[in-house]
């Protein structure tokens, strides 16, 4: 604080530099987990898209266009989830724009739910509905029964990909632990043992503050 009682603004470049230095001091395992985490989420979202696409095809008895419908179901959720996670969690965290662990937790959970579960289902539904209507592989609902029909068809599919959704949510909320370190909320006390003991001690101290 200055003599006039006003807080001095820290330049954005200085904040990013301090966070980068703290990030480099993290164990190698934690750095890789953070850097490659978006690709894990994207792969999980792509897997959920393939599973949802396969389940919709079975439910609607669609046998045509297997390759042409499967490729977009894997690629589009993967790219969307990676881009969304980097834009809302990873980049703001390293830039110092996220100022509370709750914000990191909520953003990560939302990306995991939307990108890893909701979006693949919403993407697979119209594609397979169009194929079923085009090839007449399954009777389509009447105008007054459309919502109930697709709800009854989608409910068991959501239950079957519940595991993918839980994995995405679990992994997407892990940066909250990193936030505590980068923001100086956790101070490591390194034991006298080797690097493995140090890493275990660091993680135990982080989890104790979560």
C-alpha positions in Angstrom: 0.0 0.0 0.0 1.3 3.5 -0.8 1.4 6.6 1.5 -1.8 7.9 0.1 -3.7 4.8 1.3 -4.3 3.6 -2.2 -3.2 0.1 -3.4 -0.8 0.0 -6.2 -1.8 -1.9 -9.2 0.4 -4.8 -10.2 1.1 -5.0 -13.9 -0.6 -7.9 -15.6 2.7 -9.0 -17.1 4.2 -9.2 -13.6 1.3 -11.3 -12.3 1.6 -13.8 -15.2 5.4 -14.0 -14.6 4.9 -14.8 -11.0 2.3 -17.5 -11.7 4.5 -19.0 -14.4 7.4 -19.2 -11.9 5.2 -20.9 -9.4 3.9 -23.3 -12.1 7.4 -24.3 -13.0 8.1 -25.2 -9.4 5.3 -27.7 -9.3 6.1 -31.5 -9.5 6.4 -32.7 -13.1 3.4 -35.0 -12.7 1.2 -32.2 -11.7 2.4 -30.0 -14.5 1.7 -32.7 -17.1 -1.7 -33.4 -15.6 -2.6 -29.8 -16.0 -1.2 -29.3 -19.5 -2.6 -32.5 -20.9 -5.8 -32.4 -18.9 -7.9 -30.7 -21.6 -7.0 -33.4 -24.1 -8.1 -36.1 -21.6 -11.4 -34.3 -21.2 -11.7 -34.0 -25.0 -11.0 -37.7 -25.4 -13.6 -38.5 -22.8 -16.1 -36.2 -24.6 -15.3 -37.9 -27.9 -15.8 -41.3 -26.3 -19.2 -40.1 -24.9 -20.1 -39.0 -28.4 -19.3 -42.3 -29.9 -21.2 -44.2 -27.2 -24.3 -41.9 -27.6 -24.2 -42.2 -31.3 -24.0 -46.0 -31.1 -26.9 -46.2 -28.6 -29.1 -43.9 -30.6 -28.4 -46.0 -33.7 -29.4 -49.2 -31.9 -32.5 -47.6 -30.5 -33.6 -46.3 -33.9 -32.5 -49.3 -35.8 -30.2 -47.2 -38.0 -27.7 -49.2 -40.0 -26.7 -46.7 -42.7 -24.0 -44.0 -42.5 -22.1 -45.6 -39.7 -18.7 -44.1 -40.5 -20.1 -40.7 -41.6 -22.0 -40.3 -38.4 -19.4 -41.7 -36.1 -16.5 -39.4 -37.1 -18.2 -36.1 -36.3 -19.5 -37.6 -33.0 -15.9 -38.1 -31.9 -14.1 -35.1 -33.5 -16.5 -32.3 -32.8 -16.9 -33.0 -29.0 -13.2 -33.5 -28.7 -12.3 -30.1 -30.3 -15.1 -28.2 -28.6 -14.3 -29.5 -25.1 -10.5 -28.8 -25.5 -11.1 -25.3 -26.7 -13.8 -24.5 -24.1 -11.7 -25.8 -21.2 -8.6 -23.8 -22.3 -10.7 -20.7 -22.8 -12.6 -20.8 -19.5 -10.2 -22.6 -17.1 -6.6 -23.2 -18.2 -5.7 -19.8 -19.8 -7.5 -17.6 -17.2 -5.9 -19.6 -14.4 -2.4 -19.1 -15.8 -3.1 -15.4 -16.6 -4.3 -14.7 -13.1 -7.9 -13.9 -14.1 -9.5 -16.4 -11.8 -9.5 -15.1 -8.2 -11.3 -17.7 -6.3 -11.2 -21.5 -6.1 -15.0 -21.7 -6.3 -14.9 -20.1 -9.7 -12.3 -22.6 -10.9 -14.5 -25.5 -9.5 -17.7 -24.3 -11.1 -16.1 -23.6 -14.5 -14.4 -26.9 -14.6 -17.6 -28.8 -13.5 -19.7 -27.0 -16.1 -17.2 -27.7 -18.9 -17.1 -31.4 -17.8 -20.9 -31.7 -17.7 -21.6 -29.8 -20.9 -18.6 -30.9 -23.0 -18.4 -34.4 -21.7 -22.1 -35.4 -21.6 -24.7 -32.9 -22.6 -23.2 -31.7 -25.9 -22.4 -35.2 -27.3 -26.0 -36.3 -26.6 -27.5 -33.2 -28.2 -25.2 -33.6 -31.2 -26.0 -37.3 -31.7 -29.7 -36.9 -31.3 -30.6 -34.8 -34.4 -28.0 -36.7 -36.6 -29.5 -40.1 -35.8 -33.1 -38.8 -35.9 -32.4 -37.5 -39.4 -31.0 -40.8 -40.5 -33.9 -42.7 -39.0 -36.4 -40.4 -40.7 -34.6 -40.6 -44.0 -34.2 -44.3 -44.2 -37.5 -45.0 -42.3 -35.7 -47.5 -40.0 -38.0 -46.6 -37.1 -41.4 -44.9 -36.8 -41.1 -41.2 -35.9 -43.3 -39.7 -33.2 -46.4 -37.7 -34.0 -46.4 -34.0 -33.6 -48.1 -34.0 -30.2 -45.8 -36.7 -28.8 -42.3 -35.5 -29.9 -40.9 -34.3 -26.6 -42.1 -37.4 -24.7 -40.8 -39.7 -27.3 -37.3 -38.3 -27.4 -37.2 -38.0 -23.6 -38.0 -41.7 -23.2 -35.4 -42.6 -25.8 -32.7 -40.4 -24.3 -33.1 -41.2 -20.6 -31.5 -44.7 -20.7 -28.8 -43.4 -23.0 -27.9 -40.8 -20.4 -27.7 -43.5 -17.7 -25.4 -45.6 -19.8 -22.9 -42.8 -20.3 -23.1 -41.7 -16.7 -19.6 -43.0 -16.1 -18.0 -40.8 -18.8 -19.9 -37.8 -17.4 -18.6 -38.5 -13.9 -15.0 -38.9 -15.1 -15.2 -35.6 -17.0 -16.6 -33.8 -13.9 -13.9 -35.3 -11.7 -11.0 -34.3 -13.9 -12.4 -30.9 -14.8 -12.4 -29.9 -11.1 -8.8 -30.7 -10.4 -7.4 -27.3 -11.3 -8.9 -26.0 -8.1 -6.0 -27.7 -6.4 -3.6 -26.0 -8.7 -5.2 -22.6 -8.0 -4.4 -22.9 -4.3 -0.7 -23.3 -5.2 -0.4 -20.6 -7.8 -2.2 -18.1 -5.6 0.1 -18.7 -2.7 -2.6 -20.3 -0.6 -0.5 -23.4 0.0 3.1 -23.3 1.3 5.0 -26.6 1.0 7.2 -27.8 3.7 9.6 -30.2 2.1 10.7 -33.2 4.1 14.2 -34.5 4.3 13.4 -37.5 2.1 13.7 -37.9 -1.7 11.7 -36.4 -4.5 9.0 -39.0 -4.1 8.5 -38.1 -0.5 8.4 -34.5 -1.4 5.7 -35.0 -4.0 3.6 -37.0 -1.6 3.9 -34.4 1.1 3.0 -31.6 -1.3 -0.1 -33.4 -2.5 -1.2 -34.2 1.1 -0.8 -30.6 2.1 -2.9 -29.5 -1.0 -5.7 -31.9 -0.3 -5.8 -30.9 3.4 -6.7 -27.4 2.2 -9.3 -28.4 -0.3 
